């Protein structure tokens, strides 16, 4: 400073500061790039896992429609029986009616493990665009809602079914062993005004309504599953 070199020292100091700032900015840029790369890789893994889960739900939906006691077969069976009940049962109808399956409630059991992981780890909102996040949320809400409807309406079917134990189901078991005695002891089967007949008709009608509703809901879930998988694949290709 005594030799008048203060200006040179200031220039040198400013240069050092600039170099340090540039170094910090470069380090931050590299850190951000690395963080984004890690996040993108993580998102890819989560999206692929989610896509596989939706594939499982598609398979589950198709199974519920096509298995022997699935919703479509339930609807066909109960629709045919209800038509006979509406016109009045004859002896010729009994073989067909008693051969129909005794349907129980089906649990939908959609897979939600991957979605729950996204929510619990806070990864859902960092997964991609707002539209894909919203689509994922709406899809799983749909699955939850349809599962709820299936369960709640299924309970009403079970309640009506229980009212048929001493009527139709006792008759059917007897009929499969000895048709003539079954008809002799349960002549109400030909009387549309009898309580047992009315109870059985209510059960069949509710079962038919429930099955028809679930056929439509399964179709809606299948369509939603396919659309969401398409969006997920698009998001995967973007990243």
N, C-alpha and C positions, 0 to 999 in steps of 0.2 A: 504493500500500500504506500510505503514511503517512496518508492520509485515510480509512482503514478500508474501502476498496473491494475487499479481497481476495476476499470471497465472490462479488462480481459477476464478477471476473476468472475465478474457477474455474468458475462457471456458463457463462461465455462459452466457455472452453476446452473444457469437456465438450460443449457444444453443437456446437462446431466438430468435435470428434472424432466425435460421433454422425453429423453430416452427412457427414464423410469416409467413415465405415464404411458408411453407407447408400449413398453414391455408389459405393463399391467393390462392394458387394453387387449393386447394380443393374447395374454394368458386367459383373460375373461372370455374372449371369443372362442378360444380352444376349449375352455371349460364348458361354455354354453353349447358348443357343437357336440361335445362328447356327451353332455347331459341329454341333448335332444336325440342323439343317436341311441343312447341307452333307453330313453323313453319310447322312441319309435319301435325299437326291438321288443320292448315289453308290451307295447300296444299290439304289435303283430301277434305275439304269443297269445294274448288275451282274446283278440278277435278270432284267431283260429280256434281257440278252445270254445268260444261262444258259438262259432259256426258249427262245430261238431255237436254241441249240445242241442242246437236247433235241428240238426239232422236227426238226432235221436227222437226229438219231439215229432218230427215229420213221420218217422217210422212208427212211433207210438200211435199217432193219429190214424195212420193207414191200418194198423192192426185193429184198433177199436172199431173200425168200419168193416173189416173183412172177416174177423174171426167168427166162429159159429154162433156165439152168443153176443156178437157185437151189435151196435146200434141199428145198423141197416137191417140185419136179420130179425132183430127184435121188432122193428117197425113193420116189416112184412108179415111176420107171424101175428102180431096183435091186431094189425089192420084186417087180416083175413078172419080172425076169430070174432072181432067186433062186428063185422058185416053179418056173420051168422047169428050173433046175439041180437042184432037189430031186427032181423027178419023173423027170429024165433027159431030155437034149436029143434032139430028133428033127430030121430034115431040115427039116420044116415050121417049126420054131422058129428056124432060123438067120437067116432074113431079118429077123425082129423083133430078135433079139439083136444082130446086127451093125449094126443101124440106130440103136442107142442111143448116146448121146453118150459120149465119153471124158472123164469129169469130172476136173477138177483142183481143188485146194484153193482155197476162197474165203477171202480175208481180210475180217474184219468191218469193221475200220477205223472204229470209233466216234469221234466228235468229242469232244475233251476240252480244247480250248484255253481256253475260258472258265473251266472248273474249275481248270485249272493256274494261270491268272492269279489266281484267288481264293486258292489256296494260297500261291503265291509272293509275293504282296503282303501276306499276312496279313489279307486282307479277309474270309475265310470265316467266322470266328467272330463278326464284327461285322455279319454280313449280316442276321440276324433272330433269331427264337426258336431255342432249343436243338433243338426238334423239326425245324425246317426244315433246320438245319445237319446234323443227324444223317441226315435223309432224303437230302440231297444226297450226303453221304459214302457212304452205303450204296448209292445208285444207281450211282455211278461205280466202286465196288468190284465191284458186280455185272457191269457192263460189262467191267471188266478181267478178272474171273474167267471169264466166258463166252468172251471172246476167247482166253484162255489155253487153255481146254478145246478150243475149235475148232482151235487151232494144234497142240496136242499130239496129239490124236486124229487130226487130219488128217495128221500125219507118219506115223502107223501105217498109214493108208490108202495113202499114197504108197509106203511100204516094200513092202506087199503087191502094189501095182500093178506095181512094178518086177519082181517075180517072174513076172509074166505076159507080159513082153515077148517071150520066145521061144516062148510058148505061144499064149494067146488073141489077143493083139494082132497077132502075126505071121499067125495064121490069119485074123483079121478083114480085115487089109489084102489078103491073098491072095484071100479070099472075094469082096471087092468088085470084084476084077478078073476072077476066074475061079472061080466057085463049085465046079464039078466038080473042078478040080485041087486047090483048097483042101481039099476033103473027102478027096480021095485021099491027099494028103500029110499031112493032120492028122486022121487017123481017131480020135485020142484024144478028139475033141470029143464022141464018143458013149459014152465009157467013164468013168463016174463014179469009177472007182478009179484012173485015171491021175493022175500028179502034176500035169500041166498043168491037168486038170479041177479037181482039188482046190485048186490055187493060185488059179485063176480064181474058184472058188466062195468061197474065203476072202476074196478081194478084194471081191467083190460084197457079201458079207455084212457086212464091216466098213464098207464105203461106205454100205450101207443103215442100219446101226446109227448111224453118225456123222450121217447126214442126218436120221434120225428124231429123234435127240437134239437137233440144232441147230434143228429145227422147233419143238420144245418150248421151247428156250432163247430163241429169237427171240420166241415168244409171251410168255414171262415178261418179257423186256426191254421189249417193247411195252407191256405192262400197267404195268410200273414207270415207264416214261417218261410215260405219260398221268397216272398218279397224282401223280408229282412235279411235273409242270407245273400240275396243279390246286392243289397246295400252294403253289407259287411265285406263282401268280396271286392266291391268297388273301393271301399275305404282301405282295404289291405293293399290294393294296387297303387293307391295314391301315396302311401307312406314309403 
